Amino acid sequence: MPADISDLLDAYVTEVLELCLGYEAPDWGAVGHVEASTRTLADIRKRLDRVDELLSNTITLRGRLHRIATAAKSVADHAWDTAAMKRRAAPVQRGEEFYSAREREAEANLASINERHTAKQAADQAHTADTAYEVIRLNQRGLERVRTDLLAVMRAVQFESSLDR
């Protein structure tokens, strides 16, 4: 995998982890916790916006890498098929030696090794993008749940304070 793609995906994941774990939770027992909760809620919203942007970038990159992997596999399959057809047209016996199907398959594998290697690298890149997507998506959901919980607590506090006692 080119270092720049791997580094880019690693940077996305690292930033998302920092965004999702770096917020400051409000102290519910402190005076003025509602204002602190409001600030925390606004901070989490900003963080979620950035996580959404990184997720979108990752999805775009992931799609591109999957298309590249599919094309590379197609090229590798075609190269192998071409090499196998050439070997199939050759006689089974050369001199006094016979060539088995396994030997002809091995020759086709050797003839298409560069294309198969390129396809393997492209598949590895797509897998790395899939992993980055899953990590980012999981952390986005977690941060969204924190936001939802914070909103629920704030509504409960608002309801509690509106009761006549």
KANOR-V961530 format. One line per field, one symbol per residue. ss: DSSP state (a for helix, b for strand, c for the rest). psi: psi as a letter, one per 20 degrees, with the letter a starting at -180 (. if undefined). burial: 1 if it has 24 or more other C-alpha atoms within 12 Angstrom, else 0. A space follows every 50 residues. Layout:
# KANOR-V961530
ss: ???
psi: ???
burial: ???
This chain:
# KANOR-V961530
ss: ccaaaaaaaaaaaaaaaaaaacccccccccccaaaaaaaaaaaaaaaaaa aaaaaaaaaaaaaaaaaaaaaaaaaaaaaaaaaaaaaaacccbbccbbcc aaaaaaaaaaacaaaaaaaaaaaaaaaaaaaaaaaaaaaaaaaaaaaaaa aaaaaaaaaaaaccc
psi: pphhgghghgggggggggghijqoqqohiqpkhgghhgggghghggghgg ggghgghggghggghhggggghhggggggggghhhghhhqqhpocjqqpr hhhhghhhghhkhghhgghgghhgghgghggggggggghggghhhggggg ggghhgggggiiqp.
burial: 00001100100110111011001011000000010011011011101101 11011011101100110011011011101100110010000000000000 00010011101100111111111111011101101110110011011001 000100000000000
